[in-house]
């Protein structure tokens, strides 16, 4: 460990980075046409009709700029994108006649690129004189497996930013400007030589390498200034970068489209809906998690080969976190494992749990959470408030944390033997905790034997745990996005993976 830290310290004061521009007339023509559409639409680009059309066009622009394989390779999705949008591009002349020309140019450019065996990024890579260990840095997980298998990249390791920070290399070749990568790529470099390859019409920003504003001892800056373009290849078209910052190239999740797709599969006319947060996972699935006080999810931390599985509040989950879910059946595998341990007694305990919660929920629906909180306070509860009352009445959770609150609930709902019910719920609670510990241990054992680099590279992996056989594999998947707003959904939709159409989100 000390040797590794020492090596990183040496690198921090002795690295250099250059930016090399790549040119290709066909890709520039397509990029210029997309930029012209975006500029012409202005604020209208966010409207549903135009957003549906622009999303695949922008995604293709990103894939062409970041995937070091021949342009016509299926990985770049040129033919697939053209098939999906060609009809709508033709209709642009009716919706917005002033944009008919760039729409036609985009379609024509895609048609030409679909059969192209040109490999501009790969050719630029092969033109570099690389020695020692080489890492090819991709901005995201897309095409990592395909790029790794490409003969042109033989002998190099394909990594994403998260993987890069786990190793050290002789040279790192990044596909894209510095603005497309996290700050640690330059602030804490993992190679003495870094090369950023990107198309000439994409302009970079000068990164801020100082760790603190006004730092009197700035970190070493070995980044060579961005070179100017020698000449544009298609000067008759608008400059594709004249109104677009480098950050605007990075695909974003279209939450309006994702939420529409998610709601189309939901139950209609649901009674007593819950407000949940929608997460988009790197595996391409959506996941609803209720986000209230005390609600937790299992997450996996993978660092330097060490694995830790723990619970974290749903409200604290962020993009990049690895969440543990199930691939089949109901999402709450902890409950099913607990019931399996309890055997025949599980049914009786679940009926008791559902019974007291139903009575409390009926009161809340009839009188309101605030009124019930006042009644519980009068009955001796010290923690009763609107939030806690709703949480106690929800189907999740087994009993309150404090017996005095539980006694107050039993008094208000007319439960004759609160002590007996408290003990029964305690038995159920202990079974849940043991099940959680079992899942954590089993998952740790499975992940410890897995290829962590592959998990980080692809962003997700399934783990078939024998002891949970028949209940679906446990899936560890990175959170690619977190919806900005809560959504009202049926409780049965919680913690259950569902597929999202590839076109509704982008990574």
VEXDREN-2710 file (C-alpha; in Angstrom, 1 decimal):
% VEXDREN-2710
k/r/px/py/pz
1/UNK/0.0/0.0/0.0
2/UNK/2.8/2.4/0.9
3/UNK/4.6/1.7/-2.3
4/UNK/1.4/2.4/-4.3
5/UNK/0.8/5.7/-2.5
6/UNK/4.5/6.7/-3.0
7/UNK/4.1/5.9/-6.8
8/UNK/1.0/8.0/-7.0
9/UNK/2.7/10.9/-5.2
10/UNK/5.5/10.8/-7.8
11/UNK/3.1/10.8/-10.6
12/UNK/1.3/13.9/-9.2
13/UNK/4.4/16.0/-9.9
14/UNK/5.6/14.4/-13.1
15/UNK/2.8/13.8/-15.6
16/UNK/2.0/15.3/-18.9
17/UNK/-1.2/15.4/-21.0
18/UNK/-1.9/16.3/-24.6
19/UNK/-5.0/16.8/-26.7
20/UNK/-5.1/15.5/-30.2
21/UNK/-7.8/16.3/-32.7
22/UNK/-9.4/13.8/-35.0
23/UNK/-11.1/14.7/-38.3
24/UNK/-13.7/12.9/-40.3
25/UNK/-16.0/14.7/-42.9
26/UNK/-18.9/12.3/-42.5
27/UNK/-19.1/12.5/-38.7
28/UNK/-18.6/16.2/-38.8
29/UNK/-21.5/16.6/-41.3
30/UNK/-23.8/14.6/-39.1
31/UNK/-22.7/16.6/-36.0
32/UNK/-23.2/19.9/-37.8
33/UNK/-26.7/18.9/-38.8
34/UNK/-27.7/17.9/-35.3
35/UNK/-26.3/21.2/-33.9
36/UNK/-28.2/23.1/-36.6
37/UNK/-31.4/21.3/-35.5
38/UNK/-30.8/22.1/-31.8
39/UNK/-29.9/25.8/-32.6
40/UNK/-33.0/26.2/-34.8
41/UNK/-35.4/24.8/-32.3
42/UNK/-34.0/26.7/-29.3
43/UNK/-36.3/26.2/-26.3
44/UNK/-38.7/24.1/-28.4
45/UNK/-36.1/21.3/-28.3
46/UNK/-37.5/20.4/-24.8
47/UNK/-41.0/19.9/-26.1
48/UNK/-42.1/16.2/-26.1
49/UNK/-42.3/16.0/-29.9
50/UNK/-38.9/17.4/-30.6
51/UNK/-37.3/15.7/-27.6
52/UNK/-38.4/12.3/-28.9
53/UNK/-36.7/13.0/-32.2
54/UNK/-33.5/14.7/-30.8
55/UNK/-32.8/12.1/-28.1
56/UNK/-31.6/9.3/-30.5
57/UNK/-29.8/11.9/-32.7
58/UNK/-27.8/13.2/-29.7
59/UNK/-27.1/9.7/-28.4
60/UNK/-25.7/8.7/-31.8
61/UNK/-23.5/11.8/-31.8
62/UNK/-22.2/10.8/-28.4
63/UNK/-21.5/7.2/-29.5
64/UNK/-19.6/8.3/-32.6
65/UNK/-17.4/10.6/-30.5
66/UNK/-16.6/8.0/-27.7
67/UNK/-16.5/4.6/-29.3
68/UNK/-13.1/3.6/-30.8
69/UNK/-14.5/1.1/-33.3
70/UNK/-15.3/1.4/-37.1
71/UNK/-18.2/3.8/-37.6
72/UNK/-20.4/1.1/-39.3
73/UNK/-19.9/-1.3/-36.4
74/UNK/-23.2/-2.2/-34.7
75/UNK/-21.8/-0.8/-31.4
76/UNK/-22.2/2.7/-32.8
77/UNK/-25.9/2.1/-33.6
78/UNK/-25.9/4.2/-36.8
79/UNK/-28.2/1.9/-38.8
80/UNK/-30.5/1.4/-35.8
81/UNK/-30.8/5.1/-35.2
82/UNK/-31.5/5.9/-38.8
83/UNK/-34.3/3.3/-38.9
84/UNK/-35.8/4.8/-35.8
85/UNK/-35.8/8.4/-36.9
86/UNK/-35.8/8.5/-40.7
87/UNK/-39.6/9.0/-41.0
88/UNK/-39.7/11.7/-38.4
89/UNK/-36.8/13.5/-40.0
90/UNK/-38.7/13.6/-43.3
91/UNK/-41.7/15.1/-41.5
92/UNK/-39.6/18.0/-40.1
93/UNK/-40.4/19.9/-43.4
94/UNK/-44.1/19.9/-42.4
95/UNK/-43.5/20.8/-38.7
96/UNK/-40.7/23.3/-39.1
97/UNK/-39.9/24.1/-42.8
98/UNK/-36.9/26.2/-41.8
99/UNK/-35.2/23.1/-40.4
100/UNK/-35.9/20.8/-43.3
101/UNK/-32.4/21.2/-44.7
102/UNK/-30.4/20.1/-41.5
103/UNK/-32.9/17.3/-41.0
104/UNK/-32.3/16.0/-44.5
105/UNK/-28.5/16.4/-44.0
106/UNK/-28.7/14.4/-40.8
107/UNK/-30.5/11.6/-42.5
108/UNK/-28.2/11.6/-45.5
109/UNK/-25.1/11.6/-43.2
110/UNK/-26.4/8.7/-41.2
111/UNK/-27.1/6.7/-44.4
112/UNK/-23.5/7.2/-45.4
113/UNK/-22.0/6.4/-42.0
114/UNK/-24.0/3.2/-41.6
115/UNK/-21.9/1.4/-44.2
116/UNK/-18.6/3.1/-43.4
117/UNK/-15.6/1.0/-42.3
118/UNK/-13.7/4.1/-41.4
119/UNK/-12.2/4.0/-38.0
120/UNK/-11.1/7.6/-37.2
121/UNK/-10.6/7.2/-33.5
122/UNK/-9.0/3.8/-33.9
123/UNK/-6.6/5.1/-36.6
124/UNK/-5.7/8.0/-34.3
125/UNK/-5.0/5.5/-31.5
126/UNK/-2.8/3.4/-33.7
127/UNK/-0.9/6.5/-34.7
128/UNK/0.3/7.1/-31.2
129/UNK/3.6/5.6/-30.2
130/UNK/2.5/3.7/-27.1
131/UNK/4.8/1.8/-24.7
132/UNK/4.3/0.0/-21.5
133/UNK/0.9/-0.7/-20.0
134/UNK/-1.9/1.2/-21.8
135/UNK/-5.4/2.0/-20.6
136/UNK/-8.1/3.2/-23.0
137/UNK/-10.4/5.5/-21.0
138/UNK/-14.1/5.6/-22.1
139/UNK/-16.4/8.2/-20.6
140/UNK/-19.0/5.6/-19.8
141/UNK/-19.7/1.9/-19.9
142/UNK/-21.1/1.7/-23.4
143/UNK/-19.2/-0.5/-25.8
144/UNK/-16.6/-1.5/-23.2
145/UNK/-16.9/-5.2/-24.0
146/UNK/-17.0/-4.6/-27.8
147/UNK/-14.0/-2.2/-27.7
148/UNK/-12.0/-4.6/-25.5
149/UNK/-12.5/-7.4/-28.1
150/UNK/-11.5/-5.2/-31.1
151/UNK/-8.3/-6.3/-32.7
152/UNK/-7.2/-2.7/-33.1
153/UNK/-7.1/-2.3/-29.3
154/UNK/-5.2/-5.6/-28.6
155/UNK/-2.9/-5.3/-25.7
156/UNK/-4.6/-2.4/-24.0
157/UNK/-7.0/-2.4/-21.1
158/UNK/-10.4/-0.7/-21.6
159/UNK/-11.5/1.2/-18.5
160/UNK/-14.1/3.7/-17.3
161/UNK/-13.2/6.5/-14.9
162/UNK/-14.1/4.5/-11.8
163/UNK/-11.8/1.7/-12.8
164/UNK/-9.0/4.0/-13.8
165/UNK/-8.7/5.3/-10.3
166/UNK/-8.0/1.8/-9.1
167/UNK/-4.8/1.2/-11.1
168/UNK/-1.6/2.6/-12.5
169/UNK/-0.5/2.6/-16.2
170/UNK/2.2/3.8/-18.5
171/UNK/-0.1/5.7/-20.7
172/UNK/-3.8/6.5/-20.6
173/UNK/-5.6/7.3/-23.8
174/UNK/-9.0/9.0/-23.2
175/UNK/-11.7/9.3/-25.9
176/UNK/-13.1/12.8/-25.5
177/UNK/-12.1/16.2/-24.2
178/UNK/-11.0/16.6/-20.6
179/UNK/-14.5/18.2/-19.8
180/UNK/-16.1/14.7/-20.3
181/UNK/-14.2/13.1/-17.5
182/UNK/-14.3/13.5/-13.6
183/UNK/-11.7/15.9/-12.1
184/UNK/-9.6/13.2/-10.5
185/UNK/-8.5/11.9/-13.9
186/UNK/-6.2/15.0/-14.1
187/UNK/-6.0/15.9/-10.4
188/UNK/-4.9/12.4/-9.4
189/UNK/-3.4/11.0/-12.7
190/UNK/-2.8/7.2/-12.9
191/UNK/-0.2/7.5/-15.7
192/UNK/2.8/9.7/-16.6
193/UNK/1.4/10.3/-20.1
194/UNK/-2.3/11.1/-20.8
195/UNK/-3.6/11.6/-24.3
196/UNK/-7.1/13.0/-25.0
197/UNK/-8.4/12.0/-28.5
198/UNK/-11.5/13.8/-29.8
199/UNK/-13.0/15.2/-32.9
200/UNK/-11.7/18.6/-34.0
201/UNK/-15.1/20.4/-33.9
202/UNK/-15.5/19.6/-30.2
203/UNK/-14.0/22.3/-28.1
204/UNK/-12.6/21.6/-24.6
205/UNK/-12.6/23.7/-21.5
206/UNK/-9.4/24.4/-19.5
207/UNK/-9.8/22.3/-16.3
208/UNK/-9.4/23.8/-12.9
209/UNK/-6.7/21.7/-11.3
210/UNK/-6.2/23.5/-8.0
211/UNK/-7.8/21.6/-5.2
212/UNK/-8.9/24.8/-3.4
213/UNK/-9.7/28.2/-4.7
214/UNK/-6.8/30.5/-4.0
215/UNK/-4.5/27.6/-3.3
216/UNK/-0.9/29.0/-2.9
217/UNK/0.7/25.7/-4.0
218/UNK/-1.3/24.5/-7.0
219/UNK/-1.0/20.9/-8.1
220/UNK/1.3/20.1/-11.0
221/UNK/-0.3/21.1/-14.3
222/UNK/1.1/19.1/-17.2
223/UNK/-1.8/19.7/-19.6
224/UNK/-0.7/21.1/-23.0
225/UNK/-3.0/23.8/-24.4
226/UNK/-5.7/22.7/-26.8
227/UNK/-4.5/22.8/-30.4
228/UNK/-6.3/24.8/-33.0
229/UNK/-8.0/23.1/-36.0
230/UNK/-6.1/23.4/-39.2
231/UNK/-9.2/23.7/-41.3
232/UNK/-12.9/22.6/-41.3
233/UNK/-13.7/19.8/-43.5
234/UNK/-17.3/20.9/-44.3
235/UNK/-17.3/24.7/-44.1
236/UNK/-20.6/25.0/-46.0
237/UNK/-22.4/23.7/-42.8
238/UNK/-22.8/25.6/-39.5
239/UNK/-20.0/24.9/-37.1
240/UNK/-21.4/22.1/-34.9
241/UNK/-19.7/23.5/-31.9
242/UNK/-20.5/27.2/-32.3
243/UNK/-23.4/27.1/-29.7
244/UNK/-22.7/23.9/-27.8
245/UNK/-20.4/23.6/-24.8
246/UNK/-18.5/20.3/-24.4
247/UNK/-20.8/19.4/-21.4
248/UNK/-23.8/19.6/-23.6
249/UNK/-22.6/16.6/-25.6
250/UNK/-22.8/14.3/-22.6
251/UNK/-26.1/12.3/-22.8
252/UNK/-28.6/13.1/-20.1
253/UNK/-31.6/11.0/-18.9
254/UNK/-34.8/12.3/-20.3
255/UNK/-36.8/12.0/-17.2
256/UNK/-40.1/13.0/-18.8
257/UNK/-39.8/10.1/-21.3
258/UNK/-38.6/7.7/-18.6
259/UNK/-41.4/8.5/-16.3
260/UNK/-44.0/8.2/-19.1
261/UNK/-42.6/4.8/-20.0
262/UNK/-42.6/3.7/-16.3
263/UNK/-46.1/4.9/-15.7
264/UNK/-47.4/3.0/-18.7
265/UNK/-46.7/-0.3/-17.0
266/UNK/-48.1/0.7/-13.6
267/UNK/-51.5/-0.2/-12.1
268/UNK/-54.3/2.1/-12.9
269/UNK/-56.6/3.6/-10.3
270/UNK/-54.4/2.5/-7.4
271/UNK/-55.8/3.1/-4.0
272/UNK/-53.4/4.4/-1.2
273/UNK/-50.4/5.1/-3.5
274/UNK/-47.0/5.6/-2.1
275/UNK/-44.6/8.3/-3.1
276/UNK/-41.4/6.8/-4.4
277/UNK/-38.2/7.8/-6.2
278/UNK/-37.5/6.3/-9.6
279/UNK/-33.9/5.2/-10.2
280/UNK/-32.4/4.3/-13.6
281/UNK/-29.8/1.5/-13.3
282/UNK/-26.8/0.8/-15.5
283/UNK/-28.3/-2.6/-16.4
284/UNK/-31.1/-0.7/-18.3
285/UNK/-33.8/-1.3/-15.6
286/UNK/-35.9/1.1/-13.6
287/UNK/-36.4/0.7/-9.8
288/UNK/-38.9/2.5/-7.6
289/UNK/-37.8/2.9/-3.9
290/UNK/-39.9/4.6/-1.3
291/UNK/-38.0/7.5/0.1
292/UNK/-39.2/8.3/3.6
293/UNK/-37.5/8.5/7.0
294/UNK/-36.0/5.1/7.9
295/UNK/-36.4/3.4/4.5
296/UNK/-33.1/1.7/3.5
297/UNK/-31.7/-0.2/0.6
298/UNK/-28.7/-2.6/0.4
299/UNK/-25.7/-1.1/-1.4
300/UNK/-22.3/-2.7/-2.3
301/UNK/-19.1/-0.8/-1.8
302/UNK/-16.2/-2.0/-3.9
303/UNK/-12.8/-0.4/-3.4
304/UNK/-9.3/-1.8/-3.9
305/UNK/-10.6/-5.3/-4.1
306/UNK/-12.4/-5.1/-0.8
307/UNK/-16.2/-5.5/-0.8
308/UNK/-18.6/-4.2/1.8
309/UNK/-22.4/-4.7/1.7
310/UNK/-24.4/-2.4/3.9
311/UNK/-27.7/-0.7/4.3
312/UNK/-28.1/3.0/3.3
313/UNK/-31.0/5.4/3.5
314/UNK/-32.8/5.6/0.2
315/UNK/-32.7/9.4/0.4
316/UNK/-28.9/9.2/0.5
317/UNK/-28.5/7.1/-2.6
318/UNK/-26.7/9.0/-5.4
319/UNK/-25.7/8.4/-9.0
320/UNK/-22.8/6.0/-8.9
321/UNK/-23.9/4.0/-5.9
322/UNK/-24.2/0.2/-6.4
323/UNK/-27.6/-0.9/-5.2
324/UNK/-28.5/-4.6/-4.5
325/UNK/-31.8/-5.8/-6.0
326/UNK/-33.4/-9.0/-7.1
327/UNK/-34.0/-10.0/-10.7
328/UNK/-37.2/-12.0/-10.2
329/UNK/-40.1/-12.2/-7.8
330/UNK/-41.1/-9.5/-5.3
331/UNK/-38.3/-7.1/-4.5
332/UNK/-38.3/-7.7/-0.8
333/UNK/-36.2/-10.9/-0.7
334/UNK/-35.4/-10.2/3.0
335/UNK/-39.1/-10.8/3.9
336/UNK/-39.2/-14.1/2.0
337/UNK/-36.1/-15.4/3.6
338/UNK/-37.4/-14.4/7.0
339/UNK/-40.7/-16.2/6.3
340/UNK/-38.8/-19.3/5.2
341/UNK/-37.0/-19.4/8.5
342/UNK/-40.2/-18.9/10.5
343/UNK/-41.9/-21.7/8.7
344/UNK/-45.6/-22.2/9.5
345/UNK/-45.5/-19.5/12.1
346/UNK/-44.8/-16.9/9.5
347/UNK/-48.4/-16.7/8.3
348/UNK/-49.8/-16.0/11.7
349/UNK/-47.2/-13.3/12.4
350/UNK/-47.8/-11.7/9.1
351/UNK/-51.6/-11.6/9.8
352/UNK/-50.9/-9.9/13.1
353/UNK/-48.6/-7.4/11.4
354/UNK/-51.1/-6.6/8.6
355/UNK/-53.9/-6.4/11.2
356/UNK/-52.6/-3.6/13.4
357/UNK/-51.2/-1.7/10.4
358/UNK/-54.6/-1.9/8.6
359/UNK/-56.4/-0.5/11.7
360/UNK/-54.0/2.4/12.0
361/UNK/-54.1/3.1/8.3
362/UNK/-57.9/3.1/8.3
363/UNK/-57.8/5.7/11.1
364/UNK/-55.3/7.8/9.2
365/UNK/-57.4/7.8/6.0
366/UNK/-60.6/8.6/8.0
367/UNK/-59.2/11.3/10.3
368/UNK/-55.9/12.4/8.8
369/UNK/-52.3/11.9/10.0
370/UNK/-52.2/15.0/12.1
371/UNK/-55.3/14.2/14.1
372/UNK/-54.1/10.6/14.8
373/UNK/-50.7/12.0/15.8
374/UNK/-52.4/14.2/18.5
375/UNK/-54.4/11.1/19.7
376/UNK/-51.2/9.1/20.0
377/UNK/-49.5/11.8/21.9
378/UNK/-52.4/12.0/24.3
379/UNK/-52.0/8.2/24.7
380/UNK/-48.4/8.5/25.7
381/UNK/-46.4/8.5/22.5
382/UNK/-43.4/10.9/22.5
383/UNK/-42.5/10.5/18.9
384/UNK/-45.9/10.7/17.2
385/UNK/-46.0/13.2/14.3
386/UNK/-47.5/13.2/10.9
387/UNK/-44.4/11.7/9.2
388/UNK/-44.0/8.9/11.8
389/UNK/-47.7/8.1/11.8
390/UNK/-47.7/7.6/8.0
391/UNK/-44.5/5.5/8.3
392/UNK/-46.0/3.4/11.1
393/UNK/-49.1/2.8/9.1
394/UNK/-47.3/1.8/5.9
395/UNK/-47.0/-1.9/4.9
396/UNK/-43.2/-1.8/5.4
397/UNK/-41.8/-1.9/8.9
398/UNK/-42.7/-4.3/11.6
399/UNK/-43.1/-2.4/14.8
400/UNK/-42.1/1.0/16.2
401/UNK/-38.6/1.5/17.6
402/UNK/-39.9/2.2/21.1
403/UNK/-42.5/0.2/23.0
404/UNK/-44.2/3.3/24.4
405/UNK/-45.1/4.4/20.9
406/UNK/-46.4/0.9/20.1
407/UNK/-48.5/0.9/23.3
408/UNK/-50.0/4.2/22.3
409/UNK/-50.9/2.8/18.9
410/UNK/-52.5/-0.3/20.4
411/UNK/-54.6/2.0/22.7
412/UNK/-55.8/4.1/19.8
413/UNK/-56.7/1.2/17.5
414/UNK/-58.3/-0.8/20.2
415/UNK/-55.8/-3.6/20.5
416/UNK/-56.5/-5.5/23.7
417/UNK/-53.1/-7.1/24.4
418/UNK/-50.3/-4.7/23.3
419/UNK/-47.6/-6.7/25.2
420/UNK/-48.4/-9.9/23.3
421/UNK/-48.5/-8.1/20.0
422/UNK/-45.2/-6.4/20.8
423/UNK/-43.5/-9.7/21.5
424/UNK/-44.9/-11.3/18.3
425/UNK/-43.6/-8.4/16.2
426/UNK/-40.3/-8.7/18.0
427/UNK/-40.1/-12.3/16.8
428/UNK/-40.8/-11.2/13.3
429/UNK/-38.3/-8.3/13.5
430/UNK/-35.5/-10.7/14.7
431/UNK/-36.2/-13.0/11.7
432/UNK/-35.8/-10.0/9.4
433/UNK/-32.5/-9.0/10.9
434/UNK/-31.2/-12.6/10.7
435/UNK/-32.3/-12.8/7.0
436/UNK/-30.5/-9.5/6.3
437/UNK/-27.3/-10.7/7.9
438/UNK/-27.6/-14.0/5.8
439/UNK/-28.0/-12.1/2.6
440/UNK/-25.1/-9.8/3.4
441/UNK/-22.8/-12.8/4.2
442/UNK/-23.9/-14.8/1.1
443/UNK/-23.5/-11.8/-1.2
444/UNK/-20.1/-10.9/0.2
445/UNK/-19.0/-14.5/-0.5
446/UNK/-20.2/-14.4/-4.1
447/UNK/-18.8/-10.9/-4.8
448/UNK/-15.5/-11.8/-3.3
449/UNK/-15.1/-14.5/-5.9
450/UNK/-16.3/-12.4/-8.8
451/UNK/-14.4/-10.2/-11.2
452/UNK/-14.7/-6.8/-9.6
453/UNK/-13.2/-5.1/-12.7
454/UNK/-15.9/-6.6/-14.9
455/UNK/-18.6/-5.3/-12.5
456/UNK/-17.1/-1.8/-12.5
457/UNK/-16.6/-1.9/-16.3
458/UNK/-20.2/-2.9/-17.2
459/UNK/-21.8/-1.2/-14.2
460/UNK/-23.8/-4.3/-13.1
461/UNK/-23.6/-8.1/-12.5
462/UNK/-25.9/-10.9/-11.3
463/UNK/-25.0/-13.2/-8.5
464/UNK/-26.7/-16.5/-8.2
465/UNK/-26.7/-17.4/-4.5
466/UNK/-27.6/-21.1/-3.9
467/UNK/-29.3/-20.5/-0.6
468/UNK/-31.7/-18.0/-2.4
469/UNK/-32.3/-20.4/-5.3
470/UNK/-35.6/-20.0/-7.0
471/UNK/-36.1/-16.4/-5.8
472/UNK/-34.2/-14.8/-8.6
473/UNK/-30.5/-13.8/-8.7
474/UNK/-29.2/-10.9/-6.6
475/UNK/-28.2/-8.0/-9.0
476/UNK/-25.6/-5.4/-8.1
477/UNK/-26.1/-2.4/-10.4
478/UNK/-24.8/1.1/-10.5
479/UNK/-27.3/3.9/-10.3
480/UNK/-27.1/5.8/-13.5
481/UNK/-29.7/8.4/-12.6
482/UNK/-32.1/9.5/-9.8
483/UNK/-35.4/11.1/-10.7
484/UNK/-35.6/14.7/-9.6
485/UNK/-39.2/14.3/-8.3
486/UNK/-41.1/11.7/-6.3
487/UNK/-43.8/9.8/-8.1
488/UNK/-47.1/8.3/-6.8
489/UNK/-47.0/4.5/-7.6
490/UNK/-48.7/1.3/-6.3
491/UNK/-46.9/-0.3/-3.4
492/UNK/-46.5/-3.5/-5.4
493/UNK/-44.2/-1.6/-7.8
494/UNK/-41.6/-0.9/-5.1
495/UNK/-38.3/-2.7/-5.2
496/UNK/-39.1/-4.6/-8.4
497/UNK/-36.9/-4.2/-11.5
498/UNK/-38.6/-3.4/-14.7
499/UNK/-37.0/-2.9/-18.2
500/UNK/-36.7/0.6/-19.7
501/UNK/-36.7/1.1/-23.4
502/UNK/-33.2/1.8/-24.5
503/UNK/-34.2/5.0/-26.3
504/UNK/-35.7/6.6/-23.2
505/UNK/-32.5/7.0/-21.3
506/UNK/-28.9/7.4/-22.3
507/UNK/-25.6/6.5/-20.8
END
